[in-house]
Amino acid sequence: MTSWPAAARLRSPVAKYYAYKTTEFVSFTAAIWILFVRSRDLSFAEVGALNSVWWLALVAAEIPTGYLGDRLGRRSAMALGTAIIAVSTAAMGLSETFVQLAVVYGAWAVGQTFRSGSDDAWLYDLLAETDETHEFAAVRGRATGVGLAIGAVTTLAGGLLADATNYAVPFFATAAVTALGVPILLSVPETGATGGDFTPRTALRVIREKLSRPPLRGFVAYFALLFGVANMVYIFDQPILRDVALDLGVPATATNTAVSASYALFSLVAAAATFRAGWVESRVGVRRWFLASPLVLAVAYASVPLFGPLAFPAFAVARGVTNVSSVLGNQYVNDRVDSVGRATVLSAAGMLYSLAVVPFELAGGVVADALSPAGALALFGGVLVVGAGLLWTVERPV
């Protein structure tokens, strides 16, 4: 049982963690991102190529930045990544061409890798100081839920800004809020084991030992499939929602606001679901959750071509499922990794997840141009179910 003095020491860092996650989720651009890129006269295939640049940059940077997080400190890595993302967000609003966008996508992805493994490793080690690692899913889930709820408000505001001004203003606003995360991070304590004894050779050995054998080998492959299909969907949802809004009689001058309102609702649904991630873990269980998730996503995606307005509940359900899956997946991996090398292993897993997205992004863009965004959505939902079934027959992931 946690003593009162220890709990008091953790109260302030955890509160600052919530504040930091809020700056991470505040986004005036979430609902207009693809619409902005498409406004630069890019095809879905080119949008898919840009997203692939993002994921390939993540793959290239995940291991080095995760290693730096373990060697130099998770807090410093998170602060550096936040600064890079803030600058990249502002640059995004100024970009006009495919090449300019590709450079920004790559820089942004590198910034994200500084945070991807380090933030979860930092929080897990903070909780380990008082033997409360079992609370990781609950704490991270609540932080993500609060962040998504606040993000919903800024998402709606971003659509209003885009309709009232132009696409660049929401990017500048997001950059300013993101930058606030740097001083917050610099005010929290470092956690976990860091130092010169964690060499690149040690890092590679830890990755090989943890990810090349059960229990993480099958789980990482399974989650990579789920992650790949779920993230590919973001190429399609904004154009689909805009078309549905037009079909329902929304004026063309208000479509950004309509899409943003939908995104805000999705964020609230995801926030409510993620806030209860700890409850899902204890009541439903990780194994049953990941067994059912691909089927739920596939059914949601398949409904969109049947009746356009079903896109709204379908995307809301998909947001909830993918966000809860992310929290439970990180808890599952954290529980099976030691403190020394934790950020490196999490980053290595993130690298594999990112690599899995690339073929789906490239293929999804081509299929959407040839068929339709809704048709591609349904098709890849089927791919998800078949792939998940095959992985369960080869090696039980969870």
C-alpha positions in Angstrom: 0.0 0.0 0.0 1.3 3.5 -0.9 2.3 5.6 2.0 0.9 9.1 2.3 4.3 10.9 1.9 5.1 9.0 -1.2 1.6 9.6 -2.7 2.1 13.3 -1.9 5.4 13.4 -3.8 3.7 11.9 -6.8 0.7 14.2 -6.8 2.4 17.2 -8.4 4.3 15.3 -11.2 1.1 13.4 -12.1 -0.8 16.7 -12.3 1.8 18.2 -14.5 1.7 15.0 -16.7 -2.0 15.7 -17.2 -1.2 19.3 -18.1 1.4 18.1 -20.6 -1.0 15.6 -22.2 -3.5 18.4 -22.6 -1.0 20.5 -24.7 -0.3 17.3 -26.7 -4.0 16.8 -27.5 -5.0 20.4 -28.2 -5.3 20.6 -31.9 -7.1 23.2 -34.0 -6.0 21.2 -37.1 -7.3 17.7 -36.4 -10.4 17.9 -38.5 -9.0 20.0 -41.4 -5.6 18.3 -41.8 -6.4 16.2 -44.9 -8.7 18.9 -46.3 -5.8 21.3 -46.0 -3.5 18.9 -47.8 -6.1 18.2 -50.5 -6.5 21.9 -51.0 -3.0 21.9 -52.3 -4.3 19.9 -55.4 -2.9 16.6 -54.2 -4.6 13.2 -55.0 -5.4 10.6 -52.4 -2.4 8.7 -53.7 -0.2 11.7 -53.0 -1.8 12.1 -49.5 -1.0 8.4 -48.9 2.6 9.0 -50.0 2.9 12.0 -47.6 1.6 9.9 -44.8 4.1 7.2 -45.7 6.9 9.8 -45.4 5.6 10.4 -41.9 5.7 6.7 -41.0 9.0 6.0 -42.6 10.6 8.9 -40.7 9.1 7.4 -37.5 10.7 4.1 -38.4 14.1 5.7 -39.0 14.0 7.7 -35.8 12.2 5.5 -33.2 15.2 3.5 -32.1 17.7 6.4 -31.9 15.3 8.7 -30.0 14.1 5.9 -27.7 17.8 5.2 -26.9 18.4 8.9 -26.2 15.4 8.8 -23.9 16.9 6.0 -21.9 20.5 7.4 -22.0 19.9 11.1 -21.5 16.5 11.2 -19.7 12.9 10.7 -20.8 11.8 14.2 -19.7 14.5 15.9 -21.8 13.6 13.8 -24.8 9.9 14.7 -24.4 10.7 18.4 -24.2 12.9 18.3 -27.3 10.2 16.4 -29.2 7.6 18.9 -28.2 9.7 21.8 -29.4 10.3 20.1 -32.8 6.6 19.4 -33.2 5.6 23.0 -32.3 8.0 24.4 -35.0 6.8 21.8 -37.6 3.2 22.7 -36.9 3.8 26.3 -37.7 5.8 25.4 -40.8 2.9 23.1 -42.0 0.6 26.1 -42.2 3.1 27.8 -44.6 3.7 24.8 -46.9 2.4 24.8 -50.4 4.0 22.0 -52.4 4.3 18.3 -52.1 8.1 18.6 -51.4 7.6 21.2 -48.7 4.9 19.1 -47.1 7.1 16.0 -47.2 9.9 17.8 -45.4 7.5 19.0 -42.7 5.9 15.6 -42.3 9.4 14.1 -41.8 10.5 16.7 -39.2 7.2 16.3 -37.3 7.6 12.6 -37.2 11.1 12.8 -35.7 9.7 15.1 -33.1 7.0 12.6 -32.3 9.4 9.8 -31.8 11.1 11.7 -29.0 7.8 11.5 -27.2 6.4 8.2 -28.2 8.4 5.8 -26.0 9.7 8.3 -23.5 6.3 9.6 -22.2 5.0 6.2 -21.3 8.3 5.0 -19.9 8.5 8.2 -17.7 5.0 7.7 -16.3 5.4 4.0 -15.7 8.7 4.6 -13.8 7.1 7.4 -11.8 4.3 5.0 -10.7 6.9 2.4 -9.9 8.4 4.6 -7.2 5.4 3.8 -5.1 4.6 0.4 -6.5 1.6 1.7 -8.4 2.4 0.4 -11.9 -0.9 -1.4 -11.9 -2.5 2.1 -12.2 -0.7 2.9 -15.4 -3.7 2.2 -17.7 -6.0 4.1 -15.4 -3.7 7.2 -15.1 -2.8 7.3 -18.8 -6.4 6.6 -19.8 -7.6 9.5 -17.7 -4.9 11.8 -19.0 -5.8 10.8 -22.6 -9.5 11.1 -21.9 -9.1 14.6 -20.5 -6.8 15.5 -23.4 -9.3 14.3 -26.0 -12.2 16.1 -24.3 -10.2 19.4 -24.5 -9.1 18.5 -27.9 -12.7 18.3 -29.0 -13.2 21.9 -28.2 -10.2 23.1 -30.1 -11.1 20.8 -33.0 -14.4 22.6 -33.4 -12.7 25.9 -33.0 -10.2 25.0 -35.7 -13.0 24.4 -38.2 -14.6 27.7 -37.4 -11.2 29.4 -37.8 -10.6 27.7 -41.2 -14.0 28.8 -42.5 -13.6 32.3 -41.2 -10.0 32.9 -42.2 -7.9 30.3 -43.9 -6.3 26.9 -43.3 -3.0 28.3 -42.0 -4.4 30.0 -38.9 -5.4 26.8 -37.1 -1.8 25.5 -37.6 -0.3 28.6 -36.0 -2.7 28.4 -33.0 -1.9 24.7 -32.5 1.9 25.4 -32.6 1.5 28.1 -29.9 -0.3 25.8 -27.5 2.0 22.8 -28.2 5.0 25.0 -27.2 3.5 25.4 -23.7 4.4 21.7 -23.1 8.1 22.5 -23.0 8.2 24.5 -19.8 5.7 22.1 -18.2 8.1 19.2 -18.9 11.1 21.0 -17.7 9.4 21.4 -14.3 8.9 17.7 -13.7 11.5 15.3 -12.2 13.4 12.7 -14.2 12.4 9.0 -13.7 13.9 5.6 -14.4 17.4 4.4 -14.9 19.6 6.5 -17.2 23.3 6.8 -17.7 26.4 5.8 -19.7 26.1 2.1 -18.9 23.2 1.7 -21.3 25.1 1.3 -24.6 23.8 0.8 -28.1 24.9 -2.8 -27.9 22.8 -3.2 -24.7 19.9 -1.5 -26.3 19.9 -3.9 -29.3 20.2 -6.9 -26.9 17.2 -5.7 -24.9 15.1 -5.2 -28.1 16.1 -8.7 -29.4 15.3 -10.4 -26.2 12.0 -8.7 -25.6 10.5 -8.5 -29.1 11.7 -11.7 -30.8 10.1 -14.1 -28.4 6.8 -14.6 -26.5 5.0 -12.9 -24.9 5.6 -9.7 -26.9 6.5 -11.2 -30.3 2.9 -12.2 -31.3 1.3 -9.2 -29.5 3.5 -6.6 -31.4 2.7 -8.2 -34.7 -1.0 -8.3 -33.9 -1.1 -4.7 -32.7 0.9 -3.6 -35.8 -1.9 -4.9 -38.0 -4.6 -3.2 -36.0 -2.5 0.0 -35.9 -1.8 0.0 -39.6 -5.4 -0.3 -40.7 -6.8 2.1 -38.1 -4.3 4.8 -39.0 -4.9 4.4 -42.8 -8.5 5.4 -42.2 -7.5 9.0 -41.5 -6.8 9.5 -45.2 -10.4 9.0 -45.9 -12.6 10.2 -43.0 -12.5 14.0 -43.5 -13.3 13.8 -47.3 -16.1 11.3 -46.5 -17.6 13.4 -43.8 -17.4 16.5 -46.0 -19.3 14.7 -48.8 -21.9 13.4 -46.4 -22.4 16.9 -45.0 -22.9 18.3 -48.5 -25.4 15.6 -49.2 -27.3 16.5 -46.0 -27.6 20.1 -47.2 -24.7 21.8 -45.4 -23.5 24.8 -47.4 -20.1 24.4 -49.0 -18.8 27.5 -47.0 -19.5 25.7 -43.7 -18.2 22.2 -44.5 -15.0 22.7 -42.4 -17.1 23.6 -39.4 -19.4 20.6 -40.1 -16.4 18.2 -40.2 -14.9 19.8 -37.2 -18.1 19.4 -35.2 -18.1 15.7 -36.1 -14.5 15.4 -35.1 -15.3 17.1 -31.8 -18.0 14.5 -31.1 -15.6 11.7 -32.0 -13.1 13.1 -29.6 -15.6 13.2 -26.8 -16.6 9.6 -27.5 -12.9 8.6 -27.5 -12.3 10.6 -24.4 -15.1 8.8 -22.5 -13.9 5.4 -23.7 -10.2 6.1 -23.0 -11.0 7.6 -19.6 -12.4 4.2 -18.6 -9.5 2.2 -20.0 -8.6 1.0 -16.5 -12.2 -0.3 -16.1 -12.0 -2.0 -19.5 -8.8 -3.7 -18.5 -10.2 -5.0 -15.2 -13.7 -5.9 -16.4 -13.3 -7.0 -20.1 -9.7 -8.0 -20.0 -6.8 -7.4 -22.5 -7.2 -10.7 -24.3 -11.0 -10.4 -24.9 -10.6 -6.7 -25.9 -8.0 -7.4 -28.6 -9.9 -10.4 -29.8 -13.0 -8.4 -30.5 -11.4 -5.1 -31.7 -10.7 -6.1 -35.3 -14.2 -7.3 -35.8 -15.8 -4.2 -34.3 -13.6 -1.9 -36.5 -14.4 -4.0 -39.7 -18.2 -3.8 -39.1 -17.9 0.0 -38.5 -16.0 0.5 -41.7 -18.2 -1.8 -43.8 -21.3 0.2 -42.8 -20.1 3.5 -44.4 -20.6 2.5 -48.1 -24.1 1.2 -47.3 -25.5 4.5 -46.0 -23.4 7.7 -45.9 -24.7 9.1 -42.6 -23.5 5.9 -40.8 -20.1 7.4 -41.2 -20.7 9.5 -38.1 -21.3 6.6 -35.6 -18.8 4.4 -37.4 -15.9 6.8 -37.0 -17.0 7.6 -33.4 -16.8 3.9 -32.5 -13.5 3.5 -34.4 -12.0 6.4 -32.4 -13.0 4.8 -29.1 -11.7 1.4 -30.0 -8.3 2.5 -31.3 -7.6 4.9 -28.4 -8.5 2.3 -25.7 -6.4 -0.3 -27.7 -3.4 2.1 -27.6 -3.6 2.5 -23.8 -4.1 -1.3 -23.1 -1.3 -2.1 -25.6 1.2 0.1 -23.8 0.2 -1.3 -20.4 0.7 -4.8 -21.8 4.2 -4.0 -23.1 5.3 -2.0 -20.1 4.4 -4.9 -17.8 6.8 -7.1 -19.6 9.8 -4.8 -19.8 12.4 -3.7 -17.1 13.0 -0.1 -16.3 16.4 -0.1 -18.0 15.6 -0.1 -21.7 11.9 0.5 -21.3 11.8 3.6 -23.6 14.0 1.8 -26.1 11.7 -1.3 -26.3 8.6 0.9 -26.5 10.2 2.9 -29.3 11.2 -0.3 -31.1 7.6 -1.6 -30.9 6.5 1.8 -32.1 8.8 1.5 -35.0 7.2 -1.8 -36.0 3.8 -0.3 -35.7 4.8 2.6 -37.9 6.4 0.4 -40.5 3.1 -1.6 -40.7 1.2 1.6 -41.7 3.3 2.4 -44.8 1.9 -0.3 -47.1 -1.6 0.4 -46.0 -1.2 4.1 -46.6 0.2 3.6 -50.1 -2.3 0.9 -51.1 -5.2 2.8 -49.5 -4.6 6.0 -51.4 -4.4 4.1 -54.7 -7.6 2.1 -54.0 -9.4 5.3 -52.9 -8.5 7.0 -56.2 -9.6 3.9 -58.2 -12.7 3.0 -56.2 -13.8 5.5 -53.6 -12.8 6.4 -50.1 -15.7 4.6 -48.6 -15.1 1.5 -50.7 -11.5 1.4 -49.7 -12.5 1.7 -46.1 -14.8 -1.4 -46.3 -12.2 -3.4 -48.2 -9.4 -2.8 -45.7 -11.8 -3.6 -42.8 -12.0 -7.1 -44.4 -8.3 -7.3 -44.6 -8.0 -6.5 -40.9 -10.4 -9.3 -39.9 -8.7 -11.9 -42.1 -5.2 -10.8 -41.0 -6.1 -10.9 -37.3 -7.7 -14.4 -37.7 -4.5 -15.7 -39.3 -2.3 -14.3 -36.5 -4.5 -15.9 -33.9 -4.1 -19.3 -35.6 -0.3 -18.9 -35.8 0.5 -17.7 -32.3 -1.9 -16.4 -29.6 -1.0 -12.7 -29.4 -2.3 -12.1 -25.9 
